[in-house]
């Protein structure tokens, strides 16, 4: 009987360790998400006459940024590329990115993740050809919740 009580105490101890580990993982994911999203500041869009391009998220930090939106009535656009040019507060061009317009659907999602310093506003235009200047380097897409949870679990396992 005494051996059973010792095993139950050990099980309770292991259970509390697992609960603490899960609590730490959830808390760290929450704090990371809050810290990352609080650093982003809205970017303004320069005046243009492109009602087909709807941007619903455009924000940046001191070192990177993201622009998300939708291109409507894609089949009516005659140009081949959507050009997004990024600027600083002092109107210095930091770079541009060309997104090829896909005419197979009526709407086309738009996502651009970039790694540039101090971007405060952007300009959207349509063009039929790319400039000879090199484009900005885009960052890979943001991590999904599953990828973040998996990375956190692997980090916890590595540090145990």
Residue pairs with C-beta under 8 A, 6 or more apart in sequence:
21 156
24 156
25 149
25 152
25 153
25 156
28 152
29 148
29 149
29 152
32 148
39 61
39 62
40 59
40 60
40 61
40 65
40 66
41 59
41 60
41 61
42 58
42 59
43 58
43 59
43 60
43 65
43 67
43 119
43 120
43 121
43 122
44 58
44 120
44 121
44 122
45 55
45 58
45 121
45 122
45 123
45 124
46 87
46 121
46 122
46 123
46 124
48 123
48 124
48 125
50 124
50 125
50 126
52 71
52 72
52 73
52 74
52 76
52 77
53 69
53 70
53 71
53 72
53 82
53 110
53 124
54 69
54 70
54 71
54 72
55 67
55 68
55 69
55 110
55 124
56 68
56 69
56 70
57 66
57 67
57 68
57 69
58 65
58 66
58 67
58 68
58 69
58 122
59 65
59 66
60 66
60 116
60 119
60 120
62 117
62 118
63 115
63 116
63 117
64 113
64 114
64 115
64 116
64 139
65 86
65 113
65 114
65 116
65 119
66 111
66 112
66 113
66 114
66 142
67 84
67 110
67 111
67 112
67 114
67 122
68 109
68 110
68 111
68 112
69 109
69 110
70 107
70 108
70 109
70 110
71 77
71 82
71 101
71 107
71 108
71 109
71 110
72 106
72 107
73 106
74 101
74 102
74 103
74 105
74 106
74 107
74 108
75 103
75 106
77 101
77 103
77 126
78 128
79 101
79 126
79 127
79 128
80 100
80 101
80 127
80 128
80 129
81 98
81 99
81 100
81 101
81 126
81 127
81 128
81 129
81 130
82 98
82 99
82 101
82 110
82 124
82 125
82 126
83 96
83 97
83 98
83 99
83 124
83 125
83 126
83 127
84 96
84 97
84 99
84 112
84 122
84 123
84 124
85 93
85 95
85 96
85 122
85 123
85 125
86 93
86 94
86 95
86 96
86 97
86 114
86 116
86 119
86 121
86 122
86 136
87 93
87 94
87 119
87 120
87 121
87 122
87 123
88 94
88 117
88 118
88 119
88 120
89 118
89 120
94 116
94 117
94 118
94 119
94 136
95 114
95 116
95 135
95 136
96 131
96 133
96 135
96 136
97 112
97 114
97 135
97 136
97 138
98 127
98 130
98 135
99 110
99 112
101 108
102 108
111 141
112 138
113 138
113 139
113 140
113 141
113 142
114 136
114 137
114 138
114 139
115 137
115 139
116 136
143 151
